[in-house]
Amino acid sequence: MSTAPRPSAARREPGREPGRKSDRRQAVGVLGERVAARWLERGGWEILARRFRSGHRDLDLVARLGTLVAFVEVKARRGLAFGDPIEAVRWRKQRELVRSANVWIDRHGRAGDAYRFDVVGVVLPPAQAGAGEGPAVRVRHVADAFQVPSRA
């Protein structure tokens, strides 16, 4: 019987569950969601929900402007070294968003509301930049970012 650690266990950080985001990545995501919510509110949107959970899935923001409800996925990064954050919302993530949105609509939807999926990309300055140094926060809002195929 071998006592050598399994390869996956050897790489795991102590005290961290497998599959969980690092604290630093989590903090960037939370900050990005706060920036995106503030940006939407300045544009007249009302934030109805933050981090709406549906099983293991979630919607970052649910926002309303009149009778329009947007399910908003927020992607935040420190810099563009790994590409534009908007590009990170691929078909698999879109499918998860649609499933969560259907749960939200079943629980909170109102007659006459229209729904869409938006993506907000937030590029934060590098962590080492102090106040007043380096580039400012950049926000890019893609309204109606993807379409949900109808089930005819």
C-alpha positions as CSV (number, residue, x, y, z in Angstrom):
1,M,0.0,0.0,0.0
2,S,1.5,3.3,-1.1
3,T,1.6,6.3,1.3
4,A,2.6,8.8,-1.4
5,P,0.1,11.6,-1.8
6,R,-2.0,11.6,-4.9
7,P,-0.8,14.1,-7.5
8,S,-4.0,16.3,-7.2
9,A,-3.6,16.4,-3.4
10,A,0.0,17.4,-3.7
11,R,-0.8,20.5,-5.8
12,R,-3.7,21.6,-3.6
13,E,-3.2,24.6,-1.4
14,P,-3.5,23.8,2.3
15,G,-6.9,24.7,3.7
16,R,-8.5,25.2,0.3
17,E,-11.2,23.1,-1.1
18,P,-10.8,21.7,-4.6
19,G,-12.6,23.7,-7.2
20,R,-12.9,26.8,-5.1
21,K,-11.6,30.2,-6.4
22,S,-8.6,31.6,-4.7
23,D,-9.3,34.5,-2.2
24,R,-7.6,36.9,-4.6
25,R,-9.7,35.9,-7.6
26,Q,-12.8,36.0,-5.4
27,A,-11.9,39.5,-4.3
28,V,-11.4,40.7,-7.9
29,G,-14.8,39.2,-8.8
30,V,-16.6,40.8,-5.9
31,L,-15.0,44.2,-6.6
32,G,-15.9,43.9,-10.3
33,E,-19.5,43.2,-9.4
34,R,-19.7,46.3,-7.1
35,V,-18.2,48.4,-9.9
36,A,-20.6,47.0,-12.5
37,A,-23.6,47.5,-10.1
38,R,-22.6,51.2,-9.5
39,W,-22.1,51.7,-13.2
40,L,-25.6,50.4,-14.0
41,E,-27.2,52.4,-11.3
42,R,-25.7,55.6,-12.6
43,G,-27.3,54.6,-15.9
44,G,-30.7,54.5,-14.3
45,W,-30.9,50.7,-13.7
46,E,-32.3,49.4,-10.4
47,I,-30.4,46.4,-9.0
48,L,-33.0,43.7,-8.1
49,A,-30.6,41.0,-7.0
50,R,-26.9,40.4,-6.4
51,R,-25.5,36.9,-6.7
52,F,-28.9,35.2,-7.1
53,R,-28.2,31.6,-6.4
54,S,-29.9,28.7,-8.1
55,G,-28.3,25.4,-6.9
56,H,-24.6,25.7,-7.7
57,R,-25.2,28.4,-10.3
58,D,-25.7,32.1,-9.8
59,L,-26.5,35.3,-11.6
60,D,-24.1,38.1,-10.7
61,L,-26.7,40.9,-11.1
62,V,-30.3,41.2,-12.0
63,A,-31.2,44.7,-13.0
64,R,-34.3,46.5,-14.1
65,L,-34.9,49.6,-16.3
66,G,-38.6,50.1,-16.7
67,T,-40.1,46.8,-17.8
68,L,-36.8,45.5,-19.1
69,V,-34.9,43.0,-16.8
70,A,-31.3,42.2,-17.6
71,F,-29.5,39.2,-16.2
72,V,-26.0,40.5,-16.0
73,E,-22.8,38.4,-16.0
74,V,-19.8,40.4,-14.7
75,K,-16.3,39.5,-15.7
76,A,-13.5,41.3,-13.9
77,R,-9.8,41.1,-14.5
78,R,-6.7,43.0,-13.5
79,G,-5.3,44.0,-16.9
80,L,-5.8,42.4,-20.3
81,A,-3.0,39.8,-20.2
82,F,-5.6,37.1,-20.6
83,G,-7.8,38.9,-23.0
84,D,-10.9,41.0,-22.8
85,P,-13.1,39.8,-19.9
86,I,-16.2,39.9,-22.2
87,E,-14.7,37.1,-24.3
88,A,-14.8,34.8,-21.2
89,V,-18.6,34.3,-21.5
90,R,-18.8,31.3,-23.8
91,W,-21.6,28.9,-24.7
92,R,-21.3,26.8,-21.6
93,K,-21.6,29.8,-19.3
94,Q,-24.4,31.2,-21.4
95,R,-26.3,27.9,-20.9
96,E,-25.9,28.2,-17.1
97,L,-27.0,31.8,-17.1
98,V,-30.2,30.8,-19.0
99,R,-31.0,28.1,-16.5
100,S,-30.5,30.4,-13.6
101,A,-32.5,33.2,-15.3
102,N,-35.5,30.8,-15.8
103,V,-35.5,30.1,-12.0
104,W,-35.4,33.8,-11.3
105,I,-38.3,34.4,-13.7
106,D,-40.3,31.6,-12.2
107,R,-39.9,33.1,-8.7
108,H,-39.9,36.9,-9.4
109,G,-41.0,37.5,-12.9
110,R,-43.9,39.9,-13.7
111,A,-46.3,40.0,-16.5
112,G,-45.2,42.5,-19.2
113,D,-41.5,42.3,-18.4
114,A,-39.0,41.8,-21.2
115,Y,-35.7,39.9,-20.5
116,R,-32.3,39.9,-21.9
117,F,-28.7,38.8,-21.1
118,D,-26.0,41.5,-20.7
119,V,-22.3,41.1,-20.0
120,V,-20.3,43.7,-18.1
121,G,-16.5,43.5,-18.4
122,V,-14.5,45.3,-15.7
123,V,-10.8,45.9,-16.1
124,L,-9.2,46.9,-12.8
125,P,-5.8,48.5,-12.5
126,P,-2.9,46.2,-11.5
127,A,-2.9,45.3,-7.8
128,Q,0.4,47.0,-7.2
129,A,-0.8,50.4,-8.6
130,G,-1.5,52.8,-5.8
131,A,-4.2,55.5,-5.7
132,G,-3.8,57.9,-8.6
133,E,-1.3,55.7,-10.3
134,G,-1.7,53.7,-13.5
135,P,-4.8,53.3,-15.6
136,A,-8.3,53.8,-14.2
137,V,-11.0,51.2,-14.0
138,R,-12.5,50.4,-17.4
139,V,-16.1,49.2,-17.8
140,R,-17.6,47.8,-20.9
141,H,-21.3,47.0,-21.0
142,V,-22.5,44.7,-23.8
143,A,-26.3,44.9,-23.9
144,D,-28.2,41.9,-25.2
145,A,-24.9,40.1,-25.3
146,F,-26.4,36.8,-26.5
147,Q,-29.7,35.4,-27.7
148,V,-31.5,32.4,-26.3
149,P,-32.7,30.1,-29.0
150,S,-36.5,29.7,-28.9
151,R,-38.0,26.2,-28.3
152,A,-40.4,26.1,-31.2
